[in-house]
Amino acid sequence: MTFLGWLTIFLFAGVLTAFAIPLGGYMAAVYSGERTLLDPVLRVPERLLYRVLRVHPERGQDWKAYAKSVIIFSLAGWLLLYLILRTQTLWDFTGLNPMGFHSAPWNVTFNTTSSFLTNTNWQYYGGETTMSYFSQMAGLTVQNFLSAGVGICVAIALIRGIIGRSGRSLGNFWQDLVRTLLYVLLPISVLVALVLVFQGSIQNFSHYLGFNGLTGLPQTIAMGPVASQEAIKLLGTNGGGFFNTNSAHPFENPSGFTNFVEMLAVLVIPASLVFCYGKMAGNRRQGYAIYSTMMIMFLGACIVAYIAEAHGSPAQHAAGLHTGVIAGSTGGNMEGKEQRFGIAGSAIFDVVTTVTSCGAVNSAIESFTGIGGAVPFANLSASEVIFGGVGTGLYSILLYVVLAVFIGGLMVGRTPEYLGKKIEAREIKLVVLGLLITPLAALFSTALATASHAGRASISAAATGPQGFSETFYAYLSQANNNGSAFAGYTGFIQPNAGNVGSHGITFADLLGGFTMLFARYAPILFALAVAGSLAGKRVSPAGLGTMRTDNPTFVVLLIGVIVLVGALTFFPALLLGPIVQGLTGHLY
Amino acid sequence: MKRDIITSAIGIVVLTLLCGILYPLVITGISQVAFPGNANGQQIKVNGKLVGSKIIGQQFATQAVKHGKPQVDNNGNPVTNPDPRYFQSRPSATVPPYNAAATAFSNLGPNNTATEQAIAANIQAYIALERPYVPGLTAAKVPVDAANSSASGVDPDISLANADIQAHRIAAVRHLPITQVQALISTHTHGRGLGFSGEPGVNVLALNLALDRLNGGQ
């Protein structure tokens, strides 16, 4: 461990907060229909889009109408993406398939389509050996925008339900979606993409470069429109890499500086949404309380991961390596890590992308030490409410807030209220269902994949002992939480060699994963919207002496307690069998 | 319902054009004008011939020849020996090493014997190459980045500690004063992002090119 490593963690937290507060205010203005900085530029295209889409933005939708729009729009997106990916060679006339890649088979495409639709970006394919530039742009990049947009819309709808003073309207889905894309995601993506190219990312449509290197050995370098996809992949907490090795690839993440920028891009919208919520609720302290909860858990995860990775792995020690800091090297577990990021840059990036639903990686999570690897497990087990995915993080933690209010209410013996609205049996039922459905999907799928021969076929040969279980558990935990990071030895798509002719999928893993992602994305969205609908119509009663406050440190402690308790009770037995066993023994398997 | 279906159908097409065609084209346009070098992969040419990308690592090795025939392994990939005249990059898990058309992690777990064996093999290869020039080099003195495979498989950098050990071999093989090699190393070392983010690294391709220029100039 080094001083600069620790400094990076805390500086990052500070810079993130400094960006998130103003952006949160801006987003509150965007969703409240107030004038914003970008109005003069964007008003015209916004109106144009409404006209083309035949949308009447002033027409409010109740929760059922809002949910119907979300589901039908997602279905349309699924169909188009599947079609584009399966007809890859049909688009060769655009010149955007210079390597002549064929479509991946139906089972992998089913998984990939479901994965990008649900903001998961689980990848059973290698980008540079499977996808044409056209598929990456018109297929995957588009869903990077839209799945993120849908997540934000649901969060905004839930906020409106909680703070709504009149009627049952949660706003208009189409208006929220258009404004999210035009006012938030596109402008920031352009900015991030240009910073990345400025720092060394590539952005072209060239044929792959083939040449002989300095000593005469042949090398081929994959090219493509990388920066544009990288920017929204991070900003929308999507995480699907242009290349197989994701943000570890020098073209996706060229330097220590871009690594910092990329981590900021991942967390800035989830963090801003919390401040946006405080502002929209007319009580900024509510936002600060939730933000503190998230930040405390985030810093805890960073600290544990950094210490564990800096310590090195049992395999390194058995091979005789010294893993301490020496002159010119920071030591630590450098298996599957890049020199320019080092231990701290890899450990923090890993925490950033697993607390959110991003799932991008700049190092191989499978090669993390037992305890270092247990950190992403724990982040996923907390159902991604520590900042969480864009939108999904906020609506999930708001469900936890309601649950904490309910438990707090039981403890003091009063009818629980949140922001003046009574929390009753119906809301609590919906909240608990919304919170437990993701763990249920994760554990059920893991059990199925562990118990069946077809499921075990995906485990990599080198993953002996508990590592094999960790691979499986992580795969379904990640897909159920719509994260998308992987213990990447777990395979669903076998590519015999470069080029994907003759490739095939492990249909069991492809399908189980695909269904897990779809179920664990849309079921919680429906429950969150139902909670919003149920709260929207409620009368607000003024706060009295006995009202439990939800904006002070006591509540932050209660909220952390509830999140940890639910996560631990659900996942602890499974965690013990995998990463914790490995972390506690120095034993090799 | 019907209204939702119509709006969704139009919406997905229009938004695909906006986010999937227009947005990448705009970024490409600006990048190609403002940062053409970066946008096209920082290609390095020697005498007009492409030899690599500055930020993609490569393998500095030569193909093994037996009985006048270049050797290949069971999968048809060339069998190589490190070229002692050059600084060596980190171990790579791609097939063949430094395959920038199909990048891959090693995915070796922290507690697996397969991992220990891979690391031990890397250490052995490193010691075999460097010990003649650095007497007393043991496993415990091998820098971790030289023994562990990188994430991308095409890591362009090595650590300073790693470069300092290899400097002795380079100086001896190329008949250069060690101080001159060390000076070249520091010229091709990049610092941390913003002074704190990430770790310093030595760009191996740039360093090796500089060595060739030096020898060519003598």
HADDOCK unambig.tbl for C-alpha pairs under 7 A between the chains (distance, minus, plus):
assign (segid A and resid 4 and name CA) (segid B and resid 196 and name CA) 5.80 0.50 0.50
assign (segid A and resid 8 and name CA) (segid B and resid 196 and name CA) 6.60 0.50 0.50
assign (segid A and resid 8 and name CA) (segid B and resid 197 and name CA) 6.24 0.50 0.50
assign (segid A and resid 53 and name CA) (segid B and resid 7 and name CA) 5.28 0.50 0.50
assign (segid A and resid 53 and name CA) (segid B and resid 10 and name CA) 6.13 0.50 0.50
assign (segid A and resid 53 and name CA) (segid B and resid 11 and name CA) 5.91 0.50 0.50
assign (segid A and resid 54 and name CA) (segid B and resid 7 and name CA) 6.50 0.50 0.50
assign (segid A and resid 69 and name CA) (segid B and resid 4 and name CA) 5.86 0.50 0.50
assign (segid A and resid 72 and name CA) (segid B and resid 4 and name CA) 6.77 0.50 0.50
assign (segid A and resid 72 and name CA) (segid B and resid 5 and name CA) 6.53 0.50 0.50
assign (segid A and resid 72 and name CA) (segid B and resid 8 and name CA) 6.76 0.50 0.50
assign (segid A and resid 73 and name CA) (segid B and resid 8 and name CA) 4.86 0.50 0.50
assign (segid A and resid 76 and name CA) (segid B and resid 8 and name CA) 6.23 0.50 0.50
assign (segid A and resid 76 and name CA) (segid B and resid 9 and name CA) 6.32 0.50 0.50
assign (segid A and resid 76 and name CA) (segid B and resid 12 and name CA) 6.78 0.50 0.50
assign (segid A and resid 77 and name CA) (segid B and resid 12 and name CA) 6.13 0.50 0.50
assign (segid A and resid 128 and name CA) (segid B and resid 101 and name CA) 6.41 0.50 0.50
assign (segid A and resid 128 and name CA) (segid B and resid 102 and name CA) 6.31 0.50 0.50
assign (segid A and resid 129 and name CA) (segid B and resid 102 and name CA) 6.19 0.50 0.50
assign (segid A and resid 137 and name CA) (segid B and resid 20 and name CA) 4.90 0.50 0.50
assign (segid A and resid 137 and name CA) (segid B and resid 21 and name CA) 6.70 0.50 0.50
assign (segid A and resid 138 and name CA) (segid B and resid 16 and name CA) 5.99 0.50 0.50
assign (segid A and resid 138 and name CA) (segid B and resid 20 and name CA) 4.10 0.50 0.50
assign (segid A and resid 138 and name CA) (segid B and resid 21 and name CA) 6.13 0.50 0.50
assign (segid A and resid 141 and name CA) (segid B and resid 20 and name CA) 5.95 0.50 0.50
assign (segid A and resid 142 and name CA) (segid B and resid 16 and name CA) 5.74 0.50 0.50
assign (segid A and resid 142 and name CA) (segid B and resid 19 and name CA) 5.43 0.50 0.50
assign (segid A and resid 142 and name CA) (segid B and resid 20 and name CA) 5.07 0.50 0.50
assign (segid A and resid 190 and name CA) (segid B and resid 27 and name CA) 6.94 0.50 0.50
assign (segid A and resid 197 and name CA) (segid B and resid 31 and name CA) 6.66 0.50 0.50
assign (segid A and resid 197 and name CA) (segid B and resid 38 and name CA) 6.25 0.50 0.50
assign (segid A and resid 197 and name CA) (segid B and resid 39 and name CA) 6.08 0.50 0.50
assign (segid A and resid 198 and name CA) (segid B and resid 35 and name CA) 6.36 0.50 0.50
assign (segid A and resid 198 and name CA) (segid B and resid 38 and name CA) 6.98 0.50 0.50
assign (segid A and resid 200 and name CA) (segid B and resid 38 and name CA) 4.85 0.50 0.50
assign (segid A and resid 201 and name CA) (segid B and resid 38 and name CA) 6.34 0.50 0.50
assign (segid A and resid 201 and name CA) (segid B and resid 39 and name CA) 6.35 0.50 0.50
assign (segid A and resid 202 and name CA) (segid B and resid 38 and name CA) 5.91 0.50 0.50
assign (segid A and resid 202 and name CA) (segid B and resid 39 and name CA) 4.00 0.50 0.50
assign (segid A and resid 202 and name CA) (segid B and resid 40 and name CA) 5.65 0.50 0.50
assign (segid A and resid 202 and name CA) (segid B and resid 41 and name CA) 5.53 0.50 0.50
assign (segid A and resid 203 and name CA) (segid B and resid 28 and name CA) 5.58 0.50 0.50
assign (segid A and resid 203 and name CA) (segid B and resid 31 and name CA) 6.75 0.50 0.50
assign (segid A and resid 203 and name CA) (segid B and resid 39 and name CA) 4.69 0.50 0.50
assign (segid A and resid 203 and name CA) (segid B and resid 40 and name CA) 6.64 0.50 0.50
assign (segid A and resid 204 and name CA) (segid B and resid 28 and name CA) 6.21 0.50 0.50
assign (segid A and resid 204 and name CA) (segid B and resid 39 and name CA) 6.27 0.50 0.50
assign (segid A and resid 204 and name CA) (segid B and resid 40 and name CA) 6.22 0.50 0.50
assign (segid A and resid 211 and name CA) (segid B and resid 50 and name CA) 6.34 0.50 0.50
assign (segid A and resid 211 and name CA) (segid B and resid 51 and name CA) 6.33 0.50 0.50
assign (segid A and resid 212 and name CA) (segid B and resid 51 and name CA) 5.99 0.50 0.50
assign (segid A and resid 213 and name CA) (segid B and resid 51 and name CA) 4.74 0.50 0.50
assign (segid A and resid 213 and name CA) (segid B and resid 52 and name CA) 5.95 0.50 0.50
assign (segid A and resid 214 and name CA) (segid B and resid 51 and name CA) 5.84 0.50 0.50
assign (segid A and resid 214 and name CA) (segid B and resid 60 and name CA) 6.98 0.50 0.50
assign (segid A and resid 215 and name CA) (segid B and resid 60 and name CA) 5.74 0.50 0.50
assign (segid A and resid 215 and name CA) (segid B and resid 61 and name CA) 6.11 0.50 0.50
assign (segid A and resid 215 and name CA) (segid B and resid 62 and name CA) 6.27 0.50 0.50
assign (segid A and resid 217 and name CA) (segid B and resid 62 and name CA) 6.83 0.50 0.50
assign (segid A and resid 219 and name CA) (segid B and resid 99 and name CA) 6.53 0.50 0.50
assign (segid A and resid 220 and name CA) (segid B and resid 99 and name CA) 6.80 0.50 0.50
assign (segid A and resid 220 and name CA) (segid B and resid 100 and name CA) 5.79 0.50 0.50
assign (segid A and resid 220 and name CA) (segid B and resid 101 and name CA) 5.55 0.50 0.50
assign (segid A and resid 221 and name CA) (segid B and resid 100 and name CA) 4.61 0.50 0.50
assign (segid A and resid 221 and name CA) (segid B and resid 101 and name CA) 5.15 0.50 0.50
assign (segid A and resid 222 and name CA) (segid B and resid 100 and name CA) 6.10 0.50 0.50
assign (segid A and resid 222 and name CA) (segid B and resid 101 and name CA) 4.86 0.50 0.50
assign (segid A and resid 228 and name CA) (segid B and resid 24 and name CA) 5.56 0.50 0.50
assign (segid A and resid 228 and name CA) (segid B and resid 27 and name CA) 6.34 0.50 0.50
assign (segid A and resid 244 and name CA) (segid B and resid 103 and name CA) 5.81 0.50 0.50
assign (segid A and resid 244 and name CA) (segid B and resid 104 and name CA) 6.30 0.50 0.50
assign (segid A and resid 245 and name CA) (segid B and resid 103 and name CA) 5.90 0.50 0.50
assign (segid A and resid 245 and name CA) (segid B and resid 104 and name CA) 5.66 0.50 0.50
assign (segid A and resid 245 and name CA) (segid B and resid 105 and name CA) 6.62 0.50 0.50
assign (segid A and resid 245 and name CA) (segid B and resid 152 and name CA) 5.36 0.50 0.50
assign (segid A and resid 248 and name CA) (segid B and resid 151 and name CA) 5.97 0.50 0.50
assign (segid A and resid 248 and name CA) (segid B and resid 152 and name CA) 5.23 0.50 0.50
assign (segid A and resid 249 and name CA) (segid B and resid 152 and name CA) 5.09 0.50 0.50
assign (segid A and resid 250 and name CA) (segid B and resid 55 and name CA) 6.22 0.50 0.50
assign (segid A and resid 250 and name CA) (segid B and resid 56 and name CA) 6.55 0.50 0.50
assign (segid A and resid 255 and name CA) (segid B and resid 193 and name CA) 6.80 0.50 0.50
assign (segid A and resid 256 and name CA) (segid B and resid 192 and name CA) 5.96 0.50 0.50
assign (segid A and resid 256 and name CA) (segid B and resid 193 and name CA) 4.49 0.50 0.50
assign (segid A and resid 256 and name CA) (segid B and resid 197 and name CA) 5.12 0.50 0.50
assign (segid A and resid 256 and name CA) (segid B and resid 198 and name CA) 4.43 0.50 0.50
assign (segid A and resid 257 and name CA) (segid B and resid 193 and name CA) 4.02 0.50 0.50
assign (segid A and resid 257 and name CA) (segid B and resid 194 and name CA) 6.29 0.50 0.50
assign (segid A and resid 257 and name CA) (segid B and resid 197 and name CA) 6.16 0.50 0.50
assign (segid A and resid 260 and name CA) (segid B and resid 197 and name CA) 6.63 0.50 0.50
assign (segid A and resid 313 and name CA) (segid B and resid 110 and name CA) 5.37 0.50 0.50
assign (segid A and resid 314 and name CA) (segid B and resid 110 and name CA) 6.27 0.50 0.50
assign (segid A and resid 314 and name CA) (segid B and resid 111 and name CA) 5.76 0.50 0.50
assign (segid A and resid 315 and name CA) (segid B and resid 110 and name CA) 5.78 0.50 0.50
assign (segid A and resid 315 and name CA) (segid B and resid 111 and name CA) 5.54 0.50 0.50
assign (segid A and resid 315 and name CA) (segid B and resid 112 and name CA) 6.55 0.50 0.50
assign (segid A and resid 315 and name CA) (segid B and resid 113 and name CA) 7.00 0.50 0.50
assign (segid A and resid 315 and name CA) (segid B and resid 115 and name CA) 6.03 0.50 0.50
assign (segid A and resid 315 and name CA) (segid B and resid 116 and name CA) 4.66 0.50 0.50
assign (segid A and resid 316 and name CA) (segid B and resid 116 and name CA) 6.34 0.50 0.50
assign (segid A and resid 316 and name CA) (segid B and resid 119 and name CA) 6.92 0.50 0.50
assign (segid A and resid 318 and name CA) (segid B and resid 116 and name CA) 6.54 0.50 0.50
assign (segid A and resid 319 and name CA) (segid B and resid 116 and name CA) 5.56 0.50 0.50
assign (segid A and resid 319 and name CA) (segid B and resid 119 and name CA) 6.42 0.50 0.50
assign (segid A and resid 319 and name CA) (segid B and resid 120 and name CA) 5.26 0.50 0.50
assign (segid A and resid 320 and name CA) (segid B and resid 139 and name CA) 5.64 0.50 0.50
assign (segid A and resid 320 and name CA) (segid B and resid 140 and name CA) 5.78 0.50 0.50
assign (segid A and resid 321 and name CA) (segid B and resid 139 and name CA) 5.74 0.50 0.50
assign (segid A and resid 321 and name CA) (segid B and resid 140 and name CA) 4.77 0.50 0.50
assign (segid A and resid 321 and name CA) (segid B and resid 142 and name CA) 6.91 0.50 0.50
assign (segid A and resid 322 and name CA) (segid B and resid 140 and name CA) 4.86 0.50 0.50
assign (segid A and resid 322 and name CA) (segid B and resid 141 and name CA) 6.87 0.50 0.50
assign (segid A and resid 323 and name CA) (segid B and resid 144 and name CA) 6.75 0.50 0.50
assign (segid A and resid 327 and name CA) (segid B and resid 161 and name CA) 6.43 0.50 0.50
assign (segid A and resid 328 and name CA) (segid B and resid 159 and name CA) 6.30 0.50 0.50
assign (segid A and resid 328 and name CA) (segid B and resid 160 and name CA) 4.59 0.50 0.50
assign (segid A and resid 328 and name CA) (segid B and resid 161 and name CA) 4.29 0.50 0.50
assign (segid A and resid 329 and name CA) (segid B and resid 143 and name CA) 6.77 0.50 0.50
assign (segid A and resid 329 and name CA) (segid B and resid 159 and name CA) 5.91 0.50 0.50
assign (segid A and resid 329 and name CA) (segid B and resid 160 and name CA) 6.57 0.50 0.50
assign (segid A and resid 329 and name CA) (segid B and resid 161 and name CA) 5.65 0.50 0.50
assign (segid A and resid 331 and name CA) (segid B and resid 144 and name CA) 5.73 0.50 0.50
assign (segid A and resid 334 and name CA) (segid B and resid 144 and name CA) 6.20 0.50 0.50
assign (segid A and resid 334 and name CA) (segid B and resid 145 and name CA) 6.02 0.50 0.50
assign (segid A and resid 334 and name CA) (segid B and resid 148 and name CA) 5.79 0.50 0.50
assign (segid A and resid 335 and name CA) (segid B and resid 148 and name CA) 4.58 0.50 0.50
assign (segid A and resid 335 and name CA) (segid B and resid 149 and name CA) 5.46 0.50 0.50
assign (segid A and resid 335 and name CA) (segid B and resid 150 and name CA) 6.26 0.50 0.50
assign (segid A and resid 336 and name CA) (segid B and resid 105 and name CA) 6.29 0.50 0.50
assign (segid A and resid 336 and name CA) (segid B and resid 106 and name CA) 6.54 0.50 0.50
assign (segid A and resid 336 and name CA) (segid B and resid 149 and name CA) 5.79 0.50 0.50
assign (segid A and resid 336 and name CA) (segid B and resid 150 and name CA) 4.68 0.50 0.50
assign (segid A and resid 336 and name CA) (segid B and resid 151 and name CA) 3.91 0.50 0.50
assign (segid A and resid 337 and name CA) (segid B and resid 150 and name CA) 5.06 0.50 0.50
assign (segid A and resid 337 and name CA) (segid B and resid 151 and name CA) 4.64 0.50 0.50
assign (segid A and resid 338 and name CA) (segid B and resid 150 and name CA) 5.34 0.50 0.50
assign (segid A and resid 338 and name CA) (segid B and resid 151 and name CA) 5.61 0.50 0.50
assign (segid A and resid 338 and name CA) (segid B and resid 155 and name CA) 6.24 0.50 0.50
assign (segid A and resid 339 and name CA) (segid B and resid 157 and name CA) 6.04 0.50 0.50
assign (segid A and resid 339 and name CA) (segid B and resid 158 and name CA) 6.25 0.50 0.50
assign (segid A and resid 339 and name CA) (segid B and resid 159 and name CA) 6.61 0.50 0.50
assign (segid A and resid 339 and name CA) (segid B and resid 199 and name CA) 6.61 0.50 0.50
assign (segid A and resid 339 and name CA) (segid B and resid 201 and name CA) 6.34 0.50 0.50
assign (segid A and resid 340 and name CA) (segid B and resid 157 and name CA) 6.97 0.50 0.50
assign (segid A and resid 340 and name CA) (segid B and resid 198 and name CA) 5.57 0.50 0.50
assign (segid A and resid 340 and name CA) (segid B and resid 199 and name CA) 5.05 0.50 0.50
assign (segid A and resid 340 and name CA) (segid B and resid 200 and name CA) 6.22 0.50 0.50
assign (segid A and resid 340 and name CA) (segid B and resid 201 and name CA) 5.92 0.50 0.50
assign (segid A and resid 341 and name CA) (segid B and resid 198 and name CA) 4.12 0.50 0.50
assign (segid A and resid 341 and name CA) (segid B and resid 199 and name CA) 5.66 0.50 0.50
assign (segid A and resid 342 and name CA) (segid B and resid 198 and name CA) 5.57 0.50 0.50
assign (segid A and resid 342 and name CA) (segid B and resid 199 and name CA) 5.36 0.50 0.50
assign (segid A and resid 345 and name CA) (segid B and resid 197 and name CA) 6.85 0.50 0.50
assign (segid A and resid 345 and name CA) (segid B and resid 198 and name CA) 5.30 0.50 0.50
assign (segid A and resid 363 and name CA) (segid B and resid 151 and name CA) 5.21 0.50 0.50
assign (segid A and resid 364 and name CA) (segid B and resid 105 and name CA) 6.26 0.50 0.50
assign (segid A and resid 364 and name CA) (segid B and resid 107 and name CA) 6.39 0.50 0.50
assign (segid A and resid 364 and name CA) (segid B and resid 151 and name CA) 5.90 0.50 0.50
assign (segid A and resid 366 and name CA) (segid B and resid 107 and name CA) 5.44 0.50 0.50
assign (segid A and resid 366 and name CA) (segid B and resid 108 and name CA) 6.65 0.50 0.50
assign (segid A and resid 366 and name CA) (segid B and resid 109 and name CA) 5.70 0.50 0.50
assign (segid A and resid 367 and name CA) (segid B and resid 107 and name CA) 5.74 0.50 0.50
assign (segid A and resid 367 and name CA) (segid B and resid 108 and name CA) 5.33 0.50 0.50
assign (segid A and resid 367 and name CA) (segid B and resid 109 and name CA) 4.60 0.50 0.50
assign (segid A and resid 367 and name CA) (segid B and resid 110 and name CA) 5.53 0.50 0.50
assign (segid A and resid 368 and name CA) (segid B and resid 110 and name CA) 6.27 0.50 0.50
assign (segid A and resid 369 and name CA) (segid B and resid 110 and name CA) 5.10 0.50 0.50
assign (segid A and resid 370 and name CA) (segid B and resid 110 and name CA) 6.71 0.50 0.50
assign (segid A and resid 462 and name CA) (segid B and resid 108 and name CA) 6.81 0.50 0.50
assign (segid A and resid 462 and name CA) (segid B and resid 114 and name CA) 6.08 0.50 0.50
assign (segid A and resid 463 and name CA) (segid B and resid 109 and name CA) 6.61 0.50 0.50
assign (segid A and resid 463 and name CA) (segid B and resid 112 and name CA) 6.99 0.50 0.50
assign (segid A and resid 464 and name CA) (segid B and resid 112 and name CA) 6.67 0.50 0.50
assign (segid A and resid 467 and name CA) (segid B and resid 109 and name CA) 6.66 0.50 0.50
assign (segid A and resid 488 and name CA) (segid B and resid 107 and name CA) 6.30 0.50 0.50
assign (segid A and resid 489 and name CA) (segid B and resid 107 and name CA) 5.49 0.50 0.50
assign (segid A and resid 498 and name CA) (segid B and resid 102 and name CA) 6.77 0.50 0.50
assign (segid A and resid 582 and name CA) (segid B and resid 111 and name CA) 6.64 0.50 0.50
assign (segid A and resid 587 and name CA) (segid B and resid 111 and name CA) 6.47 0.50 0.50
assign (segid A and resid 588 and name CA) (segid B and resid 111 and name CA) 4.66 0.50 0.50
assign (segid A and resid 588 and name CA) (segid B and resid 112 and name CA) 5.15 0.50 0.50
assign (segid A and resid 588 and name CA) (segid B and resid 113 and name CA) 5.70 0.50 0.50
assign (segid A and resid 589 and name CA) (segid B and resid 111 and name CA) 6.16 0.50 0.50
assign (segid A and resid 589 and name CA) (segid B and resid 112 and name CA) 4.99 0.50 0.50
assign (segid A and resid 589 and name CA) (segid B and resid 113 and name CA) 5.86 0.50 0.50
